[in-house]
Amino acid sequence: MSETHTPAAGDDNAVDDDVVSLLMRQHGDIRNLFDEVEQSEGDERRDAFRRLVRLLAVHETAEEEVVHPFARRSLPGGEQVVADRLAEERAAKETLATLDDMDTDDPKFLPRLLALRADVQAHARAEERYEFIHIRRGADAAKLASMARGVKAAEAMAPTRPHPGVESAATHMALGPVTALMDRTKDAVRKAMGADG
């Protein structure tokens, strides 16, 4: 196995008391995982793609539970900003589902992955421009920290690097489908956010 794996977002032991910094770092992890998938082959590509799918699922779920509600309430035109992001997320999820049904060695896989990457990066830039900047301006330190705890709870659901020895297909099956992962993530985020009042 290659040593170029993207480190899990929590591996640097940062305090993560600012939701915007945490989400920006996850955007970087997602870009790095796209690189890994593109630059690898065979089992390494399959492994990197599984990690990318999990991180994308968890990241988007956390944003739906943490970022979008704040944006709806706090941003001028927040309802439309969120509606635009959700439309982008739906399109990306559809492409991701198509890719998830393909073999990573299929000749059509990489072109579709590159199209997904372009969509995901455009979506991330829109989030950073239309949501994150306003969250940083509009939330106090306590709210930024509370929101970060919700995102960290989600992050724990999908490490970007599997633990040694658990990369088998049986383990992936035991983790459940992406939809179940998203449901578990929502529960974890709501629990973490609920603890903050």
C-alpha positions in Angstrom: 0.0 0.0 0.0 1.2 3.5 -0.9 2.5 5.9 1.7 0.8 8.8 0.0 -2.5 8.5 1.8 -4.3 11.6 2.9 -4.0 11.9 6.6 -7.3 11.9 8.5 -8.4 15.4 9.2 -8.0 15.1 13.0 -4.5 13.6 12.7 -2.7 16.9 13.3 -4.5 17.2 16.7 -5.6 20.8 16.0 -8.0 22.2 18.5 -10.7 22.6 15.8 -12.7 25.3 17.6 -13.6 27.1 14.4 -16.0 25.4 12.1 -14.9 27.3 9.0 -11.2 26.3 9.4 -12.3 22.7 9.9 -14.5 22.6 6.8 -11.8 24.3 4.7 -9.4 21.6 5.8 -11.9 19.0 4.8 -12.2 20.6 1.4 -8.4 20.2 1.2 -8.7 16.5 2.2 -11.3 16.0 -0.5 -9.1 17.5 -3.1 -6.2 15.3 -2.0 -8.4 12.2 -2.1 -9.4 13.0 -5.7 -5.7 13.2 -6.5 -5.1 9.8 -4.9 -8.0 8.2 -6.9 -6.7 9.7 -10.2 -3.1 8.8 -9.6 -3.6 5.2 -8.4 -4.7 1.9 -10.0 -6.3 -1.4 -9.1 -6.8 -2.0 -5.4 -5.2 1.3 -4.4 -7.7 3.2 -6.6 -10.6 1.2 -5.2 -9.5 1.9 -1.6 -8.9 5.7 -2.3 -12.3 5.9 -4.0 -14.1 4.2 -1.0 -12.5 6.8 1.3 -13.5 9.6 -1.0 -17.1 8.4 -1.1 -17.2 8.2 2.7 -15.7 11.6 3.2 -17.9 13.3 0.7 -21.0 11.7 2.2 -20.1 12.7 5.7 -18.9 16.2 4.8 -22.1 17.0 2.9 -24.2 15.6 5.7 -22.4 17.7 8.2 -22.9 20.8 6.1 -26.6 20.0 5.7 -27.0 19.7 9.5 -24.6 22.4 10.7 -23.8 25.0 7.9 -27.1 25.2 6.0 -29.4 25.9 9.0 -27.1 28.7 10.2 -27.0 30.1 6.6 -30.8 30.0 6.3 -31.3 31.9 9.5 -28.4 34.3 9.3 -27.5 35.3 5.7 -29.3 37.8 3.6 -31.1 35.7 1.1 -30.1 32.6 3.1 -32.9 30.4 1.8 -31.8 30.9 -1.8 -28.1 30.4 -0.9 -28.9 27.1 0.7 -31.3 26.0 -2.1 -28.4 26.6 -4.6 -26.0 24.6 -2.5 -28.5 21.7 -2.1 -29.1 21.6 -5.9 -25.3 21.3 -6.4 -25.1 18.6 -3.8 -27.9 16.6 -5.4 -26.2 16.7 -8.8 -22.9 15.6 -7.2 -24.6 12.8 -5.3 -26.2 11.5 -8.5 -22.8 11.4 -10.3 -21.3 9.8 -7.2 -24.0 7.1 -7.2 -23.2 6.3 -10.9 -19.5 6.1 -10.1 -20.1 4.0 -7.0 -21.9 1.4 -9.3 -18.9 1.2 -11.7 -15.6 -0.7 -11.4 -12.8 1.8 -10.8 -10.9 0.0 -13.6 -13.7 0.8 -16.1 -12.4 3.1 -18.9 -15.4 5.4 -18.3 -14.6 5.7 -14.6 -11.9 8.3 -14.7 -13.6 10.8 -17.1 -16.7 10.7 -14.9 -14.6 11.1 -11.8 -13.0 14.2 -13.3 -16.4 15.6 -14.1 -17.4 15.0 -10.5 -14.2 16.6 -9.2 -15.0 19.8 -11.3 -18.5 19.9 -9.8 -17.4 19.3 -6.3 -14.7 21.9 -6.5 -17.2 24.5 -7.9 -19.5 23.6 -5.1 -16.8 24.0 -2.5 -15.8 27.4 -3.9 -19.5 28.5 -3.7 -19.7 27.3 -0.1 -16.6 29.2 0.8 -17.8 32.4 -0.9 -21.5 32.4 0.0 -21.6 30.6 3.3 -18.3 30.2 5.1 -17.3 33.9 4.9 -20.6 34.9 6.4 -20.4 32.3 9.1 -17.0 33.6 10.2 -18.4 37.2 10.3 -21.7 36.4 11.8 -21.0 33.8 14.5 -19.2 34.4 17.8 -16.4 32.2 19.0 -18.8 30.0 21.1 -21.1 29.4 18.1 -18.1 28.6 15.8 -16.8 26.1 18.4 -20.3 24.5 18.8 -20.7 24.1 15.1 -17.1 22.6 14.9 -18.1 20.0 17.5 -21.0 19.0 15.2 -18.7 18.7 12.2 -16.1 16.7 14.3 -18.9 14.3 15.3 -19.6 13.7 11.6 -15.9 13.5 10.8 -15.5 10.6 13.2 -17.9 8.6 11.1 -15.6 8.5 8.0 -11.9 8.6 8.6 -10.1 9.4 5.4 -7.5 6.7 6.1 -8.6 3.2 7.1 -7.1 1.6 10.2 -4.3 -0.9 9.3 -5.6 -4.3 8.6 -9.3 -3.3 8.1 -9.2 -2.4 4.4 -11.0 -5.6 3.3 -14.2 -5.8 1.4 -15.9 -7.5 4.3 -15.1 -4.4 6.5 -16.6 -2.1 3.9 -19.8 -4.2 3.8 -19.9 -4.1 7.6 -19.8 -0.3 7.6 -23.0 -0.3 5.6 -24.1 1.6 2.5 -23.6 5.3 2.1 -27.2 6.1 3.0 -26.9 4.4 6.3 -23.7 6.2 6.9 -25.4 9.5 6.2 -28.2 8.6 8.7 -25.7 7.7 11.4 -23.8 10.9 10.7 -27.0 13.0 11.1 -27.7 11.4 14.4 -24.1 12.0 15.6 -24.2 15.6 14.5 -27.5 16.3 16.1 -26.4 14.7 19.3 -23.2 16.8 19.4 -25.0 20.0 18.5 -27.8 19.2 21.0 -25.2 18.9 23.8 -24.3 22.5 23.1 -27.9 23.8 23.5 
